[in-house]
Amino acid sequence: MRMRLMLLGGGNALGQALIRLGAEEDIGFLAPRPPQDGWDAASLTQLLDDTRPDALINLAYYFDWFQAEAVSEQRLAGQERAIERLAELCQHHNIVLLQPSSYRVFDGSRATAYSEKDEPVPLGLRGRALWRIEQSVRATCPQHVLLRFGWLLDDSPDGTLGRFLSRAESPDELLMADDRRGNPTPVDDAARVIISVLKQLDCAAPLWGTYHYAGHEATTPLALGQAILTEARSLHTLAIEAPTAQAHATRADAVEEPQHAVLACKKILHTFGIKPRAWRAALPGLLDRFYRHG
């Protein structure tokens, strides 16, 4: 890798997966420790003025965007301002910006898979913030790659998977939507995709733009929950046998979470040669790591 790579968010689950995978391929990252209150416009300005990397992978707000149950409007507004400044700095210093985004930019009203050509109409606070961030990056920093991911699963104890497994230790009913669809995407698979994109950008291929990536095989939260419980039961004692079906419309998060969130991944396949991997095959390793670390 000729490019000097900077990683913001090296301490979170996706950042750690990226560092692990990079080490296997002899790819290193500058991964600065964030200030106590997180990255803001002033600290980012100082950082990039001092370091001048060739490419920057911004996972600084990974947990809030992909794993947290809810994020305040004020917190998201601060993150938007920081990324506006980050995009300006990347443009000024001629730094490639790789910025993650999410299926949440779509409202979930169509039953077929969303492609990059579909117009985003976000539902909740997070979706609207991510869509504004995408627009800001496009307008300010032409040398960008925006990667929209599906339902990201990681081994953090307080992430989506961790909260589900914690509830499964209680005999109370575990309700999951049976009429909501999306693509589970294990965090190691997302890291593989980022590394693959960086390798091609390292060859000076100007493949800027927006791309979708999500694990192979769309499913429902109910079926995903059952697959997780089946695998987890061999590693840990659980109190329930199976999740209970619930309609999307009756769920508390229906105002925030798209009912149909399946992503079409043809563009990333045709441009970068990246094929979606089956999420089911990655569950055993993901759960093993979750219980070993927990």
Summary of the structure (lengths in Angstrom):
residues: 294
radius of gyration: 18.6
end to end distance: 34.0
largest distance: 55.5
contacts: 981
relative contact order: 0.15
helix: 45%
strand: 16%
